Each structure stands twice: as C-alpha cells, then as structure tokens.
Amino acid sequence: MILYPAIFIYGLDMLLLSQTTHSFTFLLAGGLIGLGYGTIVPSIQTMAINHVEPHRRGVATGTFFTFLDTGIGAGSFILGIVAQLSGLRQLYFYSSIMIFLCIGVYYMIHGRKQK
C-alpha cells in the first residue's frame, strides 16, 4: 500500500519538474521527488529482505545495492545521451512516463501476489 502512492507521487513530481519555469516549483518538485524516491528505495529493500530466509539477508542486501548502483550508473549514461538529444525538459517528461509505467510493472510482479 505504501509503494503505489510513492511511485505515483514520484512520477507526478517528475512531470511537474518537466514543466516548471519558476524556482519555487523547481524546489517543490525536487523536494517531493525526494519524498517519493526516498520512500520507494527503502520499501523495496525491505521487500527484498523479507523474501529471503534470515541467514540470507546479507546476501539480499548486497544484491539489492549491487543492482541499484548498476542501474544508477547505467541509467546516468543512457539518460545523459537522451538529455543531449532531447533536452532536460523532455528527459524529465520521458522519465515521468517510465515511472508511471512502473506502477503497472510493480502490480504485475508483486501486487497480484498480495490478493
């Protein structure tokens, strides 16, 4: 129940960031993006840890952060190319679309199992 609103807020605020023209909305979007992302990462880490046996929690944590860091590194490279080709405004807009799609991906992978 926590992840759906967090992902939605993150996507909505990334969309706000793509449309901002004033410093106040820029700072507001940045703060709310931090709120969404700051909720998503520890929630997903907790889910990863809770899906393994207690003696494997260190491995789950290490694997989680390995993939998180790999995604940040590869994403920075790829999104740098996208930003160069389309501009930052379009990059943030495309990112918001990807974030909204993650709601469906999360539901397909994890949400259906809850019911």
PDB file as gemmi writes it, atoms N, CA and C in Angstrom:
CRYST1    1.000    1.000    1.000  90.00  90.00  90.00 P 1                      
ATOM      1  N   MET A   1       0.813  -1.202   0.000  1.00  0.00           N  
ATOM      2  CA  MET A   1       0.000   0.000   0.000  1.00  0.00           C  
ATOM      3  C   MET A   1       0.855   1.265   0.000  1.00  0.00           C  
ATOM      4  N   ILE A   2       2.070   1.165   0.463  1.00  0.00           N  
ATOM      5  CA  ILE A   2       2.944   2.337   0.523  1.00  0.00           C  
ATOM      6  C   ILE A   2       3.535   2.642  -0.848  1.00  0.00           C  
ATOM      7  N   LEU A   3       3.863   1.614  -1.597  1.00  0.00           N  
ATOM      8  CA  LEU A   3       4.575   1.838  -2.855  1.00  0.00           C  
ATOM      9  C   LEU A   3       3.719   2.463  -3.949  1.00  0.00           C  
ATOM     10  N   TYR A   4       2.460   2.117  -4.046  1.00  0.00           N  
ATOM     11  CA  TYR A   4       1.631   2.704  -5.102  1.00  0.00           C  
ATOM     12  C   TYR A   4       1.586   4.227  -5.016  1.00  0.00           C  
ATOM     13  N   PRO A   5       1.241   4.813  -3.852  1.00  0.00           N  
ATOM     14  CA  PRO A   5       1.243   6.283  -3.788  1.00  0.00           C  
ATOM     15  C   PRO A   5       2.639   6.876  -3.937  1.00  0.00           C  
ATOM     16  N   ALA A   6       3.659   6.184  -3.435  1.00  0.00           N  
ATOM     17  CA  ALA A   6       5.023   6.711  -3.545  1.00  0.00           C  
ATOM     18  C   ALA A   6       5.467   6.771  -5.002  1.00  0.00           C  
ATOM     19  N   ILE A   7       5.182   5.726  -5.766  1.00  0.00           N  
ATOM     20  CA  ILE A   7       5.543   5.727  -7.185  1.00  0.00           C  
ATOM     21  C   ILE A   7       4.742   6.793  -7.923  1.00  0.00           C  
ATOM     22  N   PHE A   8       3.452   6.906  -7.599  1.00  0.00           N  
ATOM     23  CA  PHE A   8       2.610   7.912  -8.249  1.00  0.00           C  
ATOM     24  C   PHE A   8       3.112   9.325  -7.944  1.00  0.00           C  
ATOM     25  N   ILE A   9       3.439   9.598  -6.689  1.00  0.00           N  
ATOM     26  CA  ILE A   9       3.959  10.918  -6.305  1.00  0.00           C  
ATOM     27  C   ILE A   9       5.277  11.191  -7.019  1.00  0.00           C  
ATOM     28  N   TYR A  10       6.137  10.203  -7.081  1.00  0.00           N  
ATOM     29  CA  TYR A  10       7.426  10.354  -7.760  1.00  0.00           C  
ATOM     30  C   TYR A  10       7.221  10.698  -9.239  1.00  0.00           C  
ATOM     31  N   GLY A  11       6.323   9.982  -9.904  1.00  0.00           N  
ATOM     32  CA  GLY A  11       6.047  10.247 -11.312  1.00  0.00           C  
ATOM     33  C   GLY A  11       5.393  11.602 -11.526  1.00  0.00           C  
ATOM     34  N   LEU A  12       4.440  11.955 -10.664  1.00  0.00           N  
ATOM     35  CA  LEU A  12       3.758  13.236 -10.771  1.00  0.00           C  
ATOM     36  C   LEU A  12       4.728  14.395 -10.579  1.00  0.00           C  
ATOM     37  N   ASP A  13       5.617  14.249  -9.641  1.00  0.00           N  
ATOM     38  CA  ASP A  13       6.578  15.319  -9.386  1.00  0.00           C  
ATOM     39  C   ASP A  13       7.652  15.397 -10.459  1.00  0.00           C  
ATOM     40  N   MET A  14       7.987  14.287 -11.071  1.00  0.00           N  
ATOM     41  CA  MET A  14       8.906  14.338 -12.203  1.00  0.00           C  
ATOM     42  C   MET A  14       8.230  15.049 -13.375  1.00  0.00           C  
ATOM     43  N   LEU A  15       6.922  14.825 -13.541  1.00  0.00           N  
ATOM     44  CA  LEU A  15       6.158  15.545 -14.554  1.00  0.00           C  
ATOM     45  C   LEU A  15       6.130  17.040 -14.233  1.00  0.00           C  
ATOM     46  N   LEU A  16       5.931  17.382 -12.958  1.00  0.00           N  
ATOM     47  CA  LEU A  16       5.975  18.788 -12.536  1.00  0.00           C  
ATOM     48  C   LEU A  16       7.337  19.399 -12.838  1.00  0.00           C  
ATOM     49  N   LEU A  17       8.398  18.658 -12.580  1.00  0.00           N  
ATOM     50  CA  LEU A  17       9.750  19.140 -12.862  1.00  0.00           C  
ATOM     51  C   LEU A  17       9.946  19.407 -14.349  1.00  0.00           C  
ATOM     52  N   SER A  18       9.335  18.586 -15.189  1.00  0.00           N  
ATOM     53  CA  SER A  18       9.492  18.779 -16.632  1.00  0.00           C  
ATOM     54  C   SER A  18       8.781  20.037 -17.127  1.00  0.00           C  
ATOM     55  N   GLN A  19       7.816  20.516 -16.371  1.00  0.00           N  
ATOM     56  CA  GLN A  19       7.031  21.666 -16.808  1.00  0.00           C  
ATOM     57  C   GLN A  19       7.356  22.953 -16.054  1.00  0.00           C  
ATOM     58  N   THR A  20       8.229  22.904 -15.089  1.00  0.00           N  
ATOM     59  CA  THR A  20       8.476  24.063 -14.236  1.00  0.00           C  
ATOM     60  C   THR A  20       9.224  25.179 -14.966  1.00  0.00           C  
ATOM     61  N   THR A  21       8.855  26.399 -14.618  1.00  0.00           N  
ATOM     62  CA  THR A  21       9.535  27.577 -15.164  1.00  0.00           C  
ATOM     63  C   THR A  21       9.943  28.546 -14.060  1.00  0.00           C  
ATOM     64  N   HIS A  22       9.584  28.255 -12.809  1.00  0.00           N  
ATOM     65  CA  HIS A  22       9.889  29.129 -11.681  1.00  0.00           C  
ATOM     66  C   HIS A  22      10.711  28.381 -10.642  1.00  0.00           C  
ATOM     67  N   SER A  23      11.488  29.122  -9.896  1.00  0.00           N  
ATOM     68  CA  SER A  23      12.364  28.492  -8.899  1.00  0.00           C  
ATOM     69  C   SER A  23      11.561  27.824  -7.784  1.00  0.00           C  
ATOM     70  N   PHE A  24      10.401  28.379  -7.405  1.00  0.00           N  
ATOM     71  CA  PHE A  24       9.613  27.766  -6.337  1.00  0.00           C  
ATOM     72  C   PHE A  24       9.122  26.382  -6.749  1.00  0.00           C  
ATOM     73  N   THR A  25       8.564  26.265  -7.958  1.00  0.00           N  
ATOM     74  CA  THR A  25       8.076  24.957  -8.393  1.00  0.00           C  
ATOM     75  C   THR A  25       9.228  23.982  -8.626  1.00  0.00           C  
ATOM     76  N   PHE A  26      10.380  24.510  -9.016  1.00  0.00           N  
ATOM     77  CA  PHE A  26      11.572  23.672  -9.163  1.00  0.00           C  
ATOM     78  C   PHE A  26      11.964  23.072  -7.817  1.00  0.00           C  
ATOM     79  N   LEU A  27      12.000  23.896  -6.781  1.00  0.00           N  
ATOM     80  CA  LEU A  27      12.359  23.406  -5.449  1.00  0.00           C  
ATOM     81  C   LEU A  27      11.275  22.499  -4.876  1.00  0.00           C  
ATOM     82  N   LEU A  28      10.009  22.832  -5.115  1.00  0.00           N  
ATOM     83  CA  LEU A  28       8.912  21.994  -4.650  1.00  0.00           C  
ATOM     84  C   LEU A  28       8.982  20.610  -5.307  1.00  0.00           C  
ATOM     85  N   ALA A  29       9.179  20.595  -6.625  1.00  0.00           N  
ATOM     86  CA  ALA A  29       9.278  19.319  -7.332  1.00  0.00           C  
ATOM     87  C   ALA A  29      10.464  18.507  -6.821  1.00  0.00           C  
ATOM     88  N   GLY A  30      11.592  19.164  -6.608  1.00  0.00           N  
ATOM     89  CA  GLY A  30      12.766  18.453  -6.102  1.00  0.00           C  
ATOM     90  C   GLY A  30      12.531  17.850  -4.726  1.00  0.00           C  
ATOM     91  N   GLY A  31      11.882  18.612  -3.847  1.00  0.00           N  
ATOM     92  CA  GLY A  31      11.586  18.092  -2.505  1.00  0.00           C  
ATOM     93  C   GLY A  31      10.624  16.925  -2.544  1.00  0.00           C  
ATOM     94  N   LEU A  32       9.586  17.030  -3.384  1.00  0.00           N  
ATOM     95  CA  LEU A  32       8.611  15.950  -3.470  1.00  0.00           C  
ATOM     96  C   LEU A  32       9.168  14.729  -4.198  1.00  0.00           C  
ATOM     97  N   ILE A  33      10.068  14.949  -5.143  1.00  0.00           N  
ATOM     98  CA  ILE A  33      10.757  13.816  -5.777  1.00  0.00           C  
ATOM     99  C   ILE A  33      11.572  13.069  -4.725  1.00  0.00           C  
ATOM    100  N   GLY A  34      12.232  13.821  -3.858  1.00  0.00           N  
ATOM    101  CA  GLY A  34      12.986  13.197  -2.764  1.00  0.00           C  
ATOM    102  C   GLY A  34      12.087  12.394  -1.850  1.00  0.00           C  
ATOM    103  N   LEU A  35      10.884  12.901  -1.593  1.00  0.00           N  
ATOM    104  CA  LEU A  35       9.927  12.181  -0.757  1.00  0.00           C  
ATOM    105  C   LEU A  35       9.505  10.869  -1.425  1.00  0.00           C  
ATOM    106  N   GLY A  36       9.184  10.931  -2.716  1.00  0.00           N  
ATOM    107  CA  GLY A  36       8.766   9.715  -3.424  1.00  0.00           C  
ATOM    108  C   GLY A  36       9.883   8.705  -3.530  1.00  0.00           C  
ATOM    109  N   TYR A  37      11.038   9.142  -4.005  1.00  0.00           N  
ATOM    110  CA  TYR A  37      12.178   8.240  -4.174  1.00  0.00           C  
ATOM    111  C   TYR A  37      12.675   7.735  -2.819  1.00  0.00           C  
ATOM    112  N   GLY A  38      12.663   8.612  -1.846  1.00  0.00           N  
ATOM    113  CA  GLY A  38      13.114   8.233  -0.506  1.00  0.00           C  
ATOM    114  C   GLY A  38      12.195   7.235   0.171  1.00  0.00           C  
ATOM    115  N   THR A  39      10.976   7.126  -0.298  1.00  0.00           N  
ATOM    116  CA  THR A  39      10.053   6.118   0.210  1.00  0.00           C  
ATOM    117  C   THR A  39      10.187   4.819  -0.577  1.00  0.00           C  
ATOM    118  N   ILE A  40      10.403   4.942  -1.860  1.00  0.00           N  
ATOM    119  CA  ILE A  40      10.456   3.766  -2.731  1.00  0.00           C  
ATOM    120  C   ILE A  40      11.656   2.869  -2.414  1.00  0.00           C  
ATOM    121  N   VAL A  41      12.843   3.439  -2.321  1.00  0.00           N  
ATOM    122  CA  VAL A  41      14.059   2.624  -2.180  1.00  0.00           C  
ATOM    123  C   VAL A  41      14.056   1.796  -0.889  1.00  0.00           C  
ATOM    124  N   PRO A  42      13.821   2.376   0.289  1.00  0.00           N  
ATOM    125  CA  PRO A  42      13.823   1.511   1.477  1.00  0.00           C  
ATOM    126  C   PRO A  42      12.661   0.523   1.508  1.00  0.00           C  
ATOM    127  N   SER A  43      11.532   0.876   0.891  1.00  0.00           N  
ATOM    128  CA  SER A  43      10.409  -0.061   0.851  1.00  0.00           C  
ATOM    129  C   SER A  43      10.749  -1.276   0.009  1.00  0.00           C  
ATOM    130  N   ILE A  44      11.364  -1.060  -1.141  1.00  0.00           N  
ATOM    131  CA  ILE A  44      11.742  -2.181  -1.992  1.00  0.00           C  
ATOM    132  C   ILE A  44      12.857  -3.001  -1.342  1.00  0.00           C  
ATOM    133  N   GLN A  45      13.775  -2.325  -0.667  1.00  0.00           N  
ATOM    134  CA  GLN A  45      14.827  -3.062   0.039  1.00  0.00           C  
ATOM    135  C   GLN A  45      14.215  -3.944   1.125  1.00  0.00           C  
ATOM    136  N   THR A  46      13.245  -3.425   1.847  1.00  0.00           N  
ATOM    137  CA  THR A  46      12.578  -4.213   2.879  1.00  0.00           C  
ATOM    138  C   THR A  46      11.875  -5.417   2.275  1.00  0.00           C  
ATOM    139  N   MET A  47      11.228  -5.215   1.132  1.00  0.00           N  
ATOM    140  CA  MET A  47      10.570  -6.343   0.463  1.00  0.00           C  
ATOM    141  C   MET A  47      11.583  -7.410   0.072  1.00  0.00           C  
ATOM    142  N   ALA A  48      12.732  -6.985  -0.445  1.00  0.00           N  
ATOM    143  CA  ALA A  48      13.765  -7.941  -0.850  1.00  0.00           C  
ATOM    144  C   ALA A  48      14.270  -8.730   0.359  1.00  0.00           C  
ATOM    145  N   ILE A  49      14.468  -8.060   1.459  1.00  0.00           N  
ATOM    146  CA  ILE A  49      14.975  -8.731   2.663  1.00  0.00           C  
ATOM    147  C   ILE A  49      13.932  -9.685   3.236  1.00  0.00           C  
ATOM    148  N   ASN A  50      12.666  -9.295   3.175  1.00  0.00           N  
ATOM    149  CA  ASN A  50      11.609 -10.138   3.739  1.00  0.00           C  
ATOM    150  C   ASN A  50      11.306 -11.374   2.894  1.00  0.00           C  
ATOM    151  N   HIS A  51      11.800 -11.428   1.675  1.00  0.00           N  
ATOM    152  CA  HIS A  51      11.538 -12.578   0.815  1.00  0.00           C  
ATOM    153  C   HIS A  51      12.638 -13.627   0.853  1.00  0.00           C  
ATOM    154  N   VAL A  52      13.577 -13.483   1.768  1.00  0.00           N  
ATOM    155  CA  VAL A  52      14.634 -14.483   1.902  1.00  0.00           C  
ATOM    156  C   VAL A  52      14.662 -15.000   3.330  1.00  0.00           C  
ATOM    157  N   GLU A  53      15.330 -16.108   3.502  1.00  0.00           N  
ATOM    158  CA  GLU A  53      15.494 -16.661   4.849  1.00  0.00           C  
ATOM    159  C   GLU A  53      16.412 -15.747   5.658  1.00  0.00           C  
ATOM    160  N   PRO A  54      16.248 -15.723   6.973  1.00  0.00           N  
ATOM    161  CA  PRO A  54      17.031 -14.788   7.804  1.00  0.00           C  
ATOM    162  C   PRO A  54      18.540 -14.877   7.603  1.00  0.00           C  
ATOM    163  N   HIS A  55      19.082 -16.065   7.385  1.00  0.00           N  
ATOM    164  CA  HIS A  55      20.533 -16.177   7.231  1.00  0.00           C  
ATOM    165  C   HIS A  55      21.014 -15.682   5.857  1.00  0.00           C  
ATOM    166  N   ARG A  56      20.101 -15.345   4.944  1.00  0.00           N  
ATOM    167  CA  ARG A  56      20.460 -14.852   3.605  1.00  0.00           C  
ATOM    168  C   ARG A  56      20.210 -13.346   3.442  1.00  0.00           C  
ATOM    169  N   ARG A  57      19.874 -12.669   4.529  1.00  0.00           N  
ATOM    170  CA  ARG A  57      19.551 -11.242   4.437  1.00  0.00           C  
ATOM    171  C   ARG A  57      20.743 -10.385   4.019  1.00  0.00           C  
ATOM    172  N   GLY A  58      21.925 -10.756   4.405  1.00  0.00           N  
ATOM    173  CA  GLY A  58      23.118 -10.025   3.981  1.00  0.00           C  
ATOM    174  C   GLY A  58      23.331 -10.135   2.479  1.00  0.00           C  
ATOM    175  N   VAL A  59      23.102 -11.325   1.950  1.00  0.00           N  
ATOM    176  CA  VAL A  59      23.224 -11.543   0.507  1.00  0.00           C  
ATOM    177  C   VAL A  59      22.149 -10.746  -0.224  1.00  0.00           C  
ATOM    178  N   ALA A  60      20.926 -10.742   0.301  1.00  0.00           N  
ATOM    179  CA  ALA A  60      19.835  -9.993  -0.329  1.00  0.00           C  
ATOM    180  C   ALA A  60      20.138  -8.497  -0.332  1.00  0.00           C  
ATOM    181  N   THR A  61      20.666  -7.994   0.764  1.00  0.00           N  
ATOM    182  CA  THR A  61      21.009  -6.570   0.839  1.00  0.00           C  
ATOM    183  C   THR A  61      22.121  -6.232  -0.142  1.00  0.00           C  
ATOM    184  N   GLY A  62      23.144  -7.061  -0.190  1.00  0.00           N  
ATOM    185  CA  GLY A  62      24.251  -6.836  -1.121  1.00  0.00           C  
ATOM    186  C   GLY A  62      23.796  -6.884  -2.566  1.00  0.00           C  
ATOM    187  N   THR A  63      22.942  -7.847  -2.891  1.00  0.00           N  
ATOM    188  CA  THR A  63      22.425  -7.968  -4.247  1.00  0.00           C  
ATOM    189  C   THR A  63      21.561  -6.760  -4.602  1.00  0.00           C  
ATOM    190  N   PHE A  64      20.714  -6.349  -3.662  1.00  0.00           N  
ATOM    191  CA  PHE A  64      19.861  -5.183  -3.890  1.00  0.00           C  
ATOM    192  C   PHE A  64      20.702  -3.957  -4.229  1.00  0.00           C  
ATOM    193  N   PHE A  65      21.700  -3.667  -3.419  1.00  0.00           N  
ATOM    194  CA  PHE A  65      22.501  -2.468  -3.659  1.00  0.00           C  
ATOM    195  C   PHE A  65      23.409  -2.596  -4.881  1.00  0.00           C  
ATOM    196  N   THR A  66      23.820  -3.808  -5.217  1.00  0.00           N  
ATOM    197  CA  THR A  66      24.593  -4.003  -6.439  1.00  0.00           C  
ATOM    198  C   THR A  66      23.761  -3.631  -7.653  1.00  0.00           C  
ATOM    199  N   PHE A  67      22.520  -4.122  -7.704  1.00  0.00           N  
ATOM    200  CA  PHE A  67      21.655  -3.796  -8.829  1.00  0.00           C  
ATOM    201  C   PHE A  67      21.213  -2.338  -8.801  1.00  0.00           C  
ATOM    202  N   LEU A  68      20.991  -1.771  -7.622  1.00  0.00           N  
ATOM    203  CA  LEU A  68      20.632  -0.353  -7.528  1.00  0.00           C  
ATOM    204  C   LEU A  68      21.764   0.518  -8.073  1.00  0.00           C  
ATOM    205  N   ASP A  69      22.989   0.241  -7.639  1.00  0.00           N  
ATOM    206  CA  ASP A  69      24.137   1.024  -8.112  1.00  0.00           C  
ATOM    207  C   ASP A  69      24.388   0.825  -9.609  1.00  0.00           C  
ATOM    208  N   THR A  70      24.206  -0.403 -10.096  1.00  0.00           N  
ATOM    209  CA  THR A  70      24.363  -0.665 -11.525  1.00  0.00           C  
ATOM    210  C   THR A  70      23.314   0.100 -12.326  1.00  0.00           C  
ATOM    211  N   GLY A  71      22.084   0.110 -11.832  1.00  0.00           N  
ATOM    212  CA  GLY A  71      21.020   0.851 -12.503  1.00  0.00           C  
ATOM    213  C   GLY A  71      21.268   2.349 -12.511  1.00  0.00           C  
ATOM    214  N   ILE A  72      21.773   2.874 -11.406  1.00  0.00           N  
ATOM    215  CA  ILE A  72      22.086   4.301 -11.351  1.00  0.00           C  
ATOM    216  C   ILE A  72      23.216   4.635 -12.318  1.00  0.00           C  
ATOM    217  N   GLY A  73      24.232   3.805 -12.360  1.00  0.00           N  
ATOM    218  CA  GLY A  73      25.357   4.051 -13.261  1.00  0.00           C  
ATOM    219  C   GLY A  73      24.969   3.941 -14.722  1.00  0.00           C  
ATOM    220  N   ALA A  74      24.286   2.865 -15.084  1.00  0.00           N  
ATOM    221  CA  ALA A  74      23.873   2.677 -16.482  1.00  0.00           C  
ATOM    222  C   ALA A  74      22.818   3.712 -16.864  1.00  0.00           C  
ATOM    223  N   GLY A  75      21.896   3.993 -15.949  1.00  0.00           N  
ATOM    224  CA  GLY A  75      20.862   4.982 -16.216  1.00  0.00           C  
ATOM    225  C   GLY A  75      21.433   6.371 -16.434  1.00  0.00           C  
ATOM    226  N   SER A  76      22.439   6.735 -15.674  1.00  0.00           N  
ATOM    227  CA  SER A  76      23.077   8.040 -15.849  1.00  0.00           C  
ATOM    228  C   SER A  76      23.694   8.159 -17.228  1.00  0.00           C  
ATOM    229  N   PHE A  77      24.320   7.108 -17.681  1.00  0.00           N  
ATOM    230  CA  PHE A  77      24.935   7.107 -19.012  1.00  0.00           C  
ATOM    231  C   PHE A  77      23.872   7.224 -20.103  1.00  0.00           C  
ATOM    232  N   ILE A  78      22.856   6.374 -20.011  1.00  0.00           N  
ATOM    233  CA  ILE A  78      21.809   6.354 -21.039  1.00  0.00           C  
ATOM    234  C   ILE A  78      21.002   7.649 -21.029  1.00  0.00           C  
ATOM    235  N   LEU A  79      20.616   8.114 -19.845  1.00  0.00           N  
ATOM    236  CA  LEU A  79      19.825   9.341 -19.767  1.00  0.00           C  
ATOM    237  C   LEU A  79      20.646  10.573 -20.114  1.00  0.00           C  
ATOM    238  N   GLY A  80      21.943  10.503 -19.965  1.00  0.00           N  
ATOM    239  CA  GLY A  80      22.798  11.593 -20.433  1.00  0.00           C  
ATOM    240  C   GLY A  80      22.731  11.740 -21.939  1.00  0.00           C  
ATOM    241  N   ILE A  81      22.692  10.613 -22.627  1.00  0.00           N  
ATOM    242  CA  ILE A  81      22.551  10.633 -24.086  1.00  0.00           C  
ATOM    243  C   ILE A  81      21.181  11.182 -24.475  1.00  0.00           C  
ATOM    244  N   VAL A  82      20.133  10.723 -23.770  1.00  0.00           N  
ATOM    245  CA  VAL A  82      18.779  11.210 -24.058  1.00  0.00           C  
ATOM    246  C   VAL A  82      18.686  12.712 -23.809  1.00  0.00           C  
ATOM    247  N   ALA A  83      19.282  13.189 -22.718  1.00  0.00           N  
ATOM    248  CA  ALA A  83      19.255  14.618 -22.404  1.00  0.00           C  
ATOM    249  C   ALA A  83      19.974  15.435 -23.467  1.00  0.00           C  
ATOM    250  N   GLN A  84      21.062  14.910 -23.970  1.00  0.00           N  
ATOM    251  CA  GLN A  84      21.812  15.620 -25.010  1.00  0.00           C  
ATOM    252  C   GLN A  84      21.004  15.699 -26.302  1.00  0.00           C  
ATOM    253  N   LEU A  85      20.259  14.654 -26.602  1.00  0.00           N  
ATOM    254  CA  LEU A  85      19.489  14.624 -27.849  1.00  0.00           C  
ATOM    255  C   LEU A  85      18.169  15.391 -27.759  1.00  0.00           C  
ATOM    256  N   SER A  86      17.548  15.381 -26.573  1.00  0.00           N  
ATOM    257  CA  SER A  86      16.204  15.957 -26.488  1.00  0.00           C  
ATOM    258  C   SER A  86      16.081  17.139 -25.536  1.00  0.00           C  
ATOM    259  N   GLY A  87      17.019  17.327 -24.632  1.00  0.00           N  
ATOM    260  CA  GLY A  87      16.929  18.402 -23.649  1.00  0.00           C  
ATOM    261  C   GLY A  87      16.403  17.884 -22.318  1.00  0.00           C  
ATOM    262  N   LEU A  88      16.656  18.647 -21.269  1.00  0.00           N  
ATOM    263  CA  LEU A  88      16.276  18.209 -19.927  1.00  0.00           C  
ATOM    264  C   LEU A  88      14.771  18.151 -19.722  1.00  0.00           C  
ATOM    265  N   ARG A  89      14.059  19.120 -20.275  1.00  0.00           N  
ATOM    266  CA  ARG A  89      12.600  19.142 -20.105  1.00  0.00           C  
ATOM    267  C   ARG A  89      11.985  17.851 -20.639  1.00  0.00           C  
ATOM    268  N   GLN A  90      12.388  17.439 -21.832  1.00  0.00           N  
ATOM    269  CA  GLN A  90      11.879  16.204 -22.420  1.00  0.00           C  
ATOM    270  C   GLN A  90      12.355  14.979 -21.645  1.00  0.00           C  
ATOM    271  N   LEU A  91      13.581  15.021 -21.154  1.00  0.00           N  
ATOM    272  CA  LEU A  91      14.114  13.912 -20.364  1.00  0.00           C  
ATOM    273  C   LEU A  91      13.261  13.670 -19.125  1.00  0.00           C  
ATOM    274  N   TYR A  92      12.936  14.738 -18.411  1.00  0.00           N  
ATOM    275  CA  TYR A  92      12.106  14.593 -17.213  1.00  0.00           C  
ATOM    276  C   TYR A  92      10.701  14.124 -17.567  1.00  0.00           C  
ATOM    277  N   PHE A  93      10.187  14.581 -18.699  1.00  0.00           N  
ATOM    278  CA  PHE A  93       8.865  14.135 -19.140  1.00  0.00           C  
ATOM    279  C   PHE A  93       8.891  12.637 -19.463  1.00  0.00           C  
ATOM    280  N   TYR A  94       9.874  12.194 -20.221  1.00  0.00           N  
ATOM    281  CA  TYR A  94      10.000  10.772 -20.545  1.00  0.00           C  
ATOM    282  C   TYR A  94      10.200   9.939 -19.273  1.00  0.00           C  
ATOM    283  N   SER A  95      10.960  10.484 -18.338  1.00  0.00           N  
ATOM    284  CA  SER A  95      11.182   9.774 -17.076  1.00  0.00           C  
ATOM    285  C   SER A  95       9.884   9.620 -16.303  1.00  0.00           C  
ATOM    286  N   SER A  96       9.035  10.637 -16.326  1.00  0.00           N  
ATOM    287  CA  SER A  96       7.755  10.532 -15.621  1.00  0.00           C  
ATOM    288  C   SER A  96       6.889   9.438 -16.232  1.00  0.00           C  
ATOM    289  N   ILE A  97       6.915   9.305 -17.541  1.00  0.00           N  
ATOM    290  CA  ILE A  97       6.150   8.244 -18.197  1.00  0.00           C  
ATOM    291  C   ILE A  97       6.668   6.876 -17.757  1.00  0.00           C  
ATOM    292  N   MET A  98       7.981   6.727 -17.719  1.00  0.00           N  
ATOM    293  CA  MET A  98       8.571   5.453 -17.287  1.00  0.00           C  
ATOM    294  C   MET A  98       8.200   5.139 -15.836  1.00  0.00           C  
ATOM    295  N   ILE A  99       8.184   6.159 -14.999  1.00  0.00           N  
ATOM    296  CA  ILE A  99       7.834   5.954 -13.590  1.00  0.00           C  
ATOM    297  C   ILE A  99       6.382   5.514 -13.471  1.00  0.00           C  
ATOM    298  N   PHE A 100       5.478   6.152 -14.230  1.00  0.00           N  
ATOM    299  CA  PHE A 100       4.074   5.742 -14.187  1.00  0.00           C  
ATOM    300  C   PHE A 100       3.908   4.304 -14.680  1.00  0.00           C  
ATOM    301  N   LEU A 101       4.684   3.901 -15.670  1.00  0.00           N  
ATOM    302  CA  LEU A 101       4.631   2.517 -16.147  1.00  0.00           C  
ATOM    303  C   LEU A 101       5.086   1.537 -15.067  1.00  0.00           C  
ATOM    304  N   CYS A 102       5.942   1.996 -14.173  1.00  0.00           N  
ATOM    305  CA  CYS A 102       6.420   1.141 -13.083  1.00  0.00           C  
ATOM    306  C   CYS A 102       5.304   0.736 -12.129  1.00  0.00           C  
ATOM    307  N   ILE A 103       4.242   1.529 -12.050  1.00  0.00           N  
ATOM    308  CA  ILE A 103       3.094   1.132 -11.220  1.00  0.00           C  
ATOM    309  C   ILE A 103       2.520  -0.170 -11.758  1.00  0.00           C  
ATOM    310  N   GLY A 104       2.350  -0.274 -13.074  1.00  0.00           N  
ATOM    311  CA  GLY A 104       1.851  -1.499 -13.681  1.00  0.00           C  
ATOM    312  C   GLY A 104       2.814  -2.656 -13.538  1.00  0.00           C  
ATOM    313  N   VAL A 105       4.094  -2.375 -13.710  1.00  0.00           N  
ATOM    314  CA  VAL A 105       5.103  -3.426 -13.565  1.00  0.00           C  
ATOM    315  C   VAL A 105       5.106  -3.955 -12.138  1.00  0.00           C  
ATOM    316  N   TYR A 106       5.036  -3.051 -11.166  1.00  0.00           N  
ATOM    317  CA  TYR A 106       5.008  -3.473  -9.768  1.00  0.00           C  
ATOM    318  C   TYR A 106       3.770  -4.328  -9.489  1.00  0.00           C  
ATOM    319  N   TYR A 107       2.631  -3.921 -10.035  1.00  0.00           N  
ATOM    320  CA  TYR A 107       1.421  -4.695  -9.821  1.00  0.00           C  
ATOM    321  C   TYR A 107       1.548  -6.091 -10.443  1.00  0.00           C  
ATOM    322  N   MET A 108       2.093  -6.161 -11.639  1.00  0.00           N  
ATOM    323  CA  MET A 108       2.224  -7.455 -12.310  1.00  0.00           C  
ATOM    324  C   MET A 108       3.190  -8.377 -11.575  1.00  0.00           C  
ATOM    325  N   ILE A 109       4.260  -7.832 -11.024  1.00  0.00           N  
ATOM    326  CA  ILE A 109       5.273  -8.666 -10.376  1.00  0.00           C  
ATOM    327  C   ILE A 109       4.892  -8.987  -8.935  1.00  0.00           C  
ATOM    328  N   HIS A 110       4.433  -7.983  -8.208  1.00  0.00           N  
ATOM    329  CA  HIS A 110       4.240  -8.179  -6.773  1.00  0.00           C  
ATOM    330  C   HIS A 110       2.790  -8.011  -6.330  1.00  0.00           C  
ATOM    331  N   GLY A 111       2.077  -7.093  -6.906  1.00  0.00           N  
ATOM    332  CA  GLY A 111       0.744  -6.751  -6.434  1.00  0.00           C  
ATOM    333  C   GLY A 111      -0.280  -7.864  -6.541  1.00  0.00           C  
ATOM    334  N   ARG A 112      -0.197  -8.624  -7.622  1.00  0.00           N  
ATOM    335  CA  ARG A 112      -1.159  -9.724  -7.802  1.00  0.00           C  
ATOM    336  C   ARG A 112      -0.961 -10.817  -6.759  1.00  0.00           C  
ATOM    337  N   LYS A 113       0.242 -10.959  -6.249  1.00  0.00           N  
ATOM    338  CA  LYS A 113       0.529 -11.992  -5.256  1.00  0.00           C  
ATOM    339  C   LYS A 113      -0.108 -11.667  -3.915  1.00  0.00           C  
ATOM    340  N   GLN A 114      -0.381 -10.390  -3.671  1.00  0.00           N  
ATOM    341  CA  GLN A 114      -0.955  -9.969  -2.392  1.00  0.00           C  
ATOM    342  C   GLN A 114      -2.402 -10.415  -2.247  1.00  0.00           C  
ATOM    343  N   LYS A 115      -3.123 -10.593  -3.365  1.00  0.00           N  
ATOM    344  CA  LYS A 115      -4.557 -10.892  -3.298  1.00  0.00           C  
ATOM    345  C   LYS A 115      -4.835 -12.336  -3.065  1.00  0.00           C  
TER     346      LYS A 115                                                      
END                                                                             
